[in-house]
Amino acid sequence: MDEKDRPTRPMGRYVFIGFLILLAFTALLYVLGMVPGNGGGEAPVDDDRAAARCIDKPDLAKAIDDARVGEVAGVLASETQDLSDLSFNGPEEEGMTLAGFSGRAVLLNLWATWCVPCREEMPALDRLQSARGGEDFEVVAVNIDKGSLDKPRDFLDEIGVSSLALYHDSSNEIFEEMRKRGLALGLPATVLVDEDGCLRAQINGPAEWSSEEAIRMIDAVATAG
């Protein structure tokens, strides 16, 4: 058969088959949540709310930076992130998260009795809570000793801590979670969060938390609104 006599294959059939394949592939991606518009690809509502709350505030970052002198020179203003899900145990052994302090700025401090710098800064944290703790601010010092609470309780009694509640997490999960987020390289590790549980400042290592500079920094966060 001459080439000119060979039957011509209809191109339209191939175009149609290709269209069907493309349509099927797009439908599969939609089901898997990889195409915009399908619920599977959208962020959870809670994440959206966190993103709306935890926005950078240049004026607040500047106020924190201006207060970074003297005893709290090592504190750094931070790119914000939502820390309201950090969990630990309360003074009555109840499970809780930072979200439970909504409406108050929080200085969250991780410490242990075997950590010498932690032991040294604990009186300053106690003085800070005594001087500044209230409706708009709280020091939340979370002990991460393994085992029973006898040792941290005895230590706090020994040094005369009277204003700090004993929060704790013997599983060390809060430390591991903060380490994953780049907030805890060792102990003590401290973060300052605003009334929405959003990170505003951080430090790895001790600081003189009852100093005027520290209180000025905390006031900036607690009254930022």
ABEGO torsion letter per residue (X at the ends): XBAAABBBBBAAAAAAAAAAAAAAAAAAAAAAGABBGBAAABBBAAAAAAAAABBBBAAAAAAAAAABBEAAAABBBBBBBBAAABBBBBAAGBBBBAAAABGBBBBBBBBBAABAAAAAAAAAAAAAAAAABEAABBBBBBBABBEBAAAAAAAAAAAGBAABBBBBBAAGAAAAAAAAAGABABOBBBBBBBAAGBBABBBBEBBBAABAAAAAAAAAAAAAX
